[in-house]
Amino acid sequence: MKHEKIIIIGAGPAGIAAAIQLQHFGFSPILFEKGDIGGLLRNAQSIQNFPGISYGISGIELIAIFKDHLEKKHIKIIKSYIEKIDFNNQFILFSDTETFTADRVIIATGTSPLSYSCANNKNVFYEVYPIRQVENKTIAIVGAGDAAFDYANTLLPKNKVIILNRSERIKANRTLYNEVMEKKKNLVYIKNVTIENIQTNESGSIRLILTNNESHEVDYVIAAIGRKPTMPEFTQKLQESKEYLQIKKKLLFIGDVKNNHFRQSSISIGEGVKAAMEMYDVLTENEEHACD
Ligand SMILES: Cc1cc2nc3c(=O)[nH]c(=O)nc-3n(C[C@H](O)[C@H](O)[C@H](O)COP(=O)(O)OP(=O)(O)OC[C@H]3O[C@@H](n4cnc5c(N)ncnc54)[C@H](O)[C@@H]3O)c2cc1C
């Protein structure tokens, strides 16, 4: 069993920021990532609110900058899924490949999509990332929040997009909403509607039967209906010690996994840096600086 001083689970903005800050302090954290580095950010079409970047950078471009930083700082990343964590004087992390032990763990695992009843079809997705480069397709997007409109913004005008809103309320921010509506040539917006049935045609396309009795033939569906925190399973023993371990800064939660609807990369990054500083304080509290 390999032992590590600090393990960070999740290489989205929160985990990346924590890893960089810890490395900067002279530690060697290990980042575990089950998928691609960058987390949810890879879906963002144009990030306009990232301090210092005024020109609107895409999630993919920002992640490339993060990756470069991780590489230059020689931060070790293990591509593996942490399924379960136990605690017995130290953390025991069960991944899909190996078991690790650690003194400290940072949970930066973000969110997973709310499951959608019609999603058992290979052309139904929860994020835009897998199809962000398609052209001349028809895509139905279920939802009317920031993610739904951001996905529409990514896919328009090269594709036809049908936004299906189950109510009249548009939760997306006004700037994003206006930006999408400006591309209205290829956009169909339908309110007060849900999908009643999805039929897959022999050609691979999908026929959507809507509750307003309309039917639409589409190539893909994206369900952008909300997200919930996601985490490895905690054993009973870890559950019981969780609060104490958090007080001792041995176990920290950062980013979207704990922030309800306050989900922004800058918040996750700030929390990553803060978690690293908290661990640094505890780990060095008995050390004296040479110049003291
Ligand atoms: C369409 C869209 C547009 C957005 N636009 C903006 C924007 O303009 N500005 C902005 O600031 N924010 C934006 N965001 C929000 C931003 O992407 C998130 O707030 C940010 O990515 C959260 O970072 P995180 O590190 O907390 O979580 P995540 O990015 O979700 O990263 C979590 C990581 O943990 C990994 N993971 C999860 N469980 C495990 C496990 N058990 N083992 C190993 N790895 C695991 C996941 O694979 C993932 O890579 C946008 C989001 C979306 C969807």
Ligand as a Chemical Component Dictionary entry (heavy atoms), coordinates in Angstrom:
data_LIG
# 
_chem_comp.id                   LIG 
_chem_comp.type                 NON-POLYMER 
_chem_comp.pdbx_formal_charge   0 
_chem_comp.three_letter_code    LIG 
# 
loop_
_chem_comp_atom.comp_id 
_chem_comp_atom.atom_id 
_chem_comp_atom.alt_atom_id 
_chem_comp_atom.type_symbol 
_chem_comp_atom.charge 
_chem_comp_atom.model_Cartn_x 
_chem_comp_atom.model_Cartn_y 
_chem_comp_atom.model_Cartn_z 
_chem_comp_atom.pdbx_ordinal 
LIG C1  C1  C 0 -21.477 25.421 -18.898 1  
LIG C2  C2  C 0 -20.693 25.945 -17.734 2  
LIG C3  C3  C 0 -20.168 27.209 -17.782 3  
LIG C4  C4  C 0 -19.449 27.718 -16.707 4  
LIG N1  N1  N 0 -18.947 28.978 -16.805 5  
LIG C5  C5  C 0 -18.229 29.479 -15.780 6  
LIG C6  C6  C 0 -17.694 30.797 -15.870 7  
LIG O1  O1  O 0 -17.880 31.505 -16.860 8  
LIG N2  N2  N 0 -16.974 31.250 -14.818 9  
LIG C7  C7  C 0 -16.744 30.479 -13.691 10 
LIG O2  O2  O 0 -16.041 30.951 -12.783 11 
LIG N3  N3  N 0 -17.245 29.251 -13.587 12 
LIG C8  C8  C 0 -17.997 28.737 -14.588 13 
LIG N4  N4  N 0 -18.539 27.483 -14.481 14 
LIG C9  C9  C 0 -18.441 26.776 -13.195 15 
LIG C10 C10 C 0 -17.106 26.062 -13.027 16 
LIG O3  O3  O 0 -16.878 25.199 -14.115 17 
LIG C11 C11 C 0 -17.136 25.280 -11.718 18 
LIG O4  O4  O 0 -17.505 26.147 -10.654 19 
LIG C12 C12 C 0 -15.760 24.693 -11.408 20 
LIG O5  O5  O 0 -15.333 23.832 -12.446 21 
LIG C13 C13 C 0 -15.823 23.910 -10.090 22 
LIG O6  O6  O 0 -14.551 23.432 -9.792  23 
LIG P1  P1  P 0 -14.333 22.230 -8.764  24 
LIG O7  O7  O 0 -12.883 21.916 -8.850  25 
LIG O8  O8  O 0 -14.919 22.589 -7.456  26 
LIG O9  O9  O 0 -15.222 21.028 -9.330  27 
LIG P2  P2  P 0 -15.198 20.321 -10.766 28 
LIG O10 O10 O 0 -14.814 21.261 -11.826 29 
LIG O11 O11 O 0 -16.508 19.636 -10.889 30 
LIG O12 O12 O 0 -14.035 19.237 -10.642 31 
LIG C14 C14 C 0 -14.181 18.073 -9.867  32 
LIG C15 C15 C 0 -13.258 17.003 -10.425 33 
LIG O13 O13 O 0 -13.253 15.892 -9.542  34 
LIG C16 C16 C 0 -13.231 14.687 -10.297 35 
LIG N5  N5  N 0 -13.778 13.625 -9.445  36 
LIG C17 C17 C 0 -15.021 13.558 -8.913  37 
LIG N6  N6  N 0 -15.154 12.462 -8.138  38 
LIG C18 C18 C 0 -13.966 11.816 -8.183  39 
LIG C19 C19 C 0 -13.477 10.616 -7.572  40 
LIG N7  N7  N 0 -14.243 9.911  -6.742  41 
LIG N8  N8  N 0 -12.206 10.216 -7.848  42 
LIG C20 C20 C 0 -11.417 10.964 -8.677  43 
LIG N9  N9  N 0 -11.827 12.109 -9.277  44 
LIG C21 C21 C 0 -13.080 12.550 -9.027  45 
LIG C22 C22 C 0 -14.124 15.022 -11.502 46 
LIG O14 O14 O 0 -13.868 14.149 -12.582 47 
LIG C23 C23 C 0 -13.723 16.466 -11.779 48 
LIG O15 O15 O 0 -12.666 16.558 -12.702 49 
LIG C24 C24 C 0 -19.257 26.941 -15.538 50 
LIG C25 C25 C 0 -19.788 25.650 -15.486 51 
LIG C26 C26 C 0 -20.499 25.156 -16.561 52 
LIG C27 C27 C 0 -21.075 23.764 -16.507 53 
# 
loop_
_chem_comp_bond.comp_id 
_chem_comp_bond.atom_id_1 
_chem_comp_bond.atom_id_2 
_chem_comp_bond.value_order 
_chem_comp_bond.pdbx_ordinal 
LIG C1  C2  SING 1  
LIG C2  C3  SING 2  
LIG C2  C26 DOUB 3  
LIG C3  C4  DOUB 4  
LIG C4  N1  SING 5  
LIG C4  C24 SING 6  
LIG N1  C5  DOUB 7  
LIG C5  C6  SING 8  
LIG C5  C8  SING 9  
LIG C6  O1  DOUB 10 
LIG C6  N2  SING 11 
LIG N2  C7  SING 12 
LIG C7  O2  DOUB 13 
LIG C7  N3  SING 14 
LIG N3  C8  DOUB 15 
LIG C8  N4  SING 16 
LIG N4  C9  SING 17 
LIG N4  C24 SING 18 
LIG C9  C10 SING 19 
LIG C10 O3  SING 20 
LIG C10 C11 SING 21 
LIG C11 O4  SING 22 
LIG C11 C12 SING 23 
LIG C12 O5  SING 24 
LIG C12 C13 SING 25 
LIG C13 O6  SING 26 
LIG O6  P1  SING 27 
LIG P1  O7  DOUB 28 
LIG P1  O8  SING 29 
LIG P1  O9  SING 30 
LIG O9  P2  SING 31 
LIG P2  O10 DOUB 32 
LIG P2  O11 SING 33 
LIG P2  O12 SING 34 
LIG O12 C14 SING 35 
LIG C14 C15 SING 36 
LIG C15 O13 SING 37 
LIG C15 C23 SING 38 
LIG O13 C16 SING 39 
LIG C16 N5  SING 40 
LIG C16 C22 SING 41 
LIG N5  C17 SING 42 
LIG N5  C21 SING 43 
LIG C17 N6  DOUB 44 
LIG N6  C18 SING 45 
LIG C18 C19 SING 46 
LIG C18 C21 DOUB 47 
LIG C19 N7  SING 48 
LIG C19 N8  DOUB 49 
LIG N8  C20 SING 50 
LIG C20 N9  DOUB 51 
LIG N9  C21 SING 52 
LIG C22 O14 SING 53 
LIG C22 C23 SING 54 
LIG C23 O15 SING 55 
LIG C24 C25 DOUB 56 
LIG C25 C26 SING 57 
LIG C26 C27 SING 58 
# 
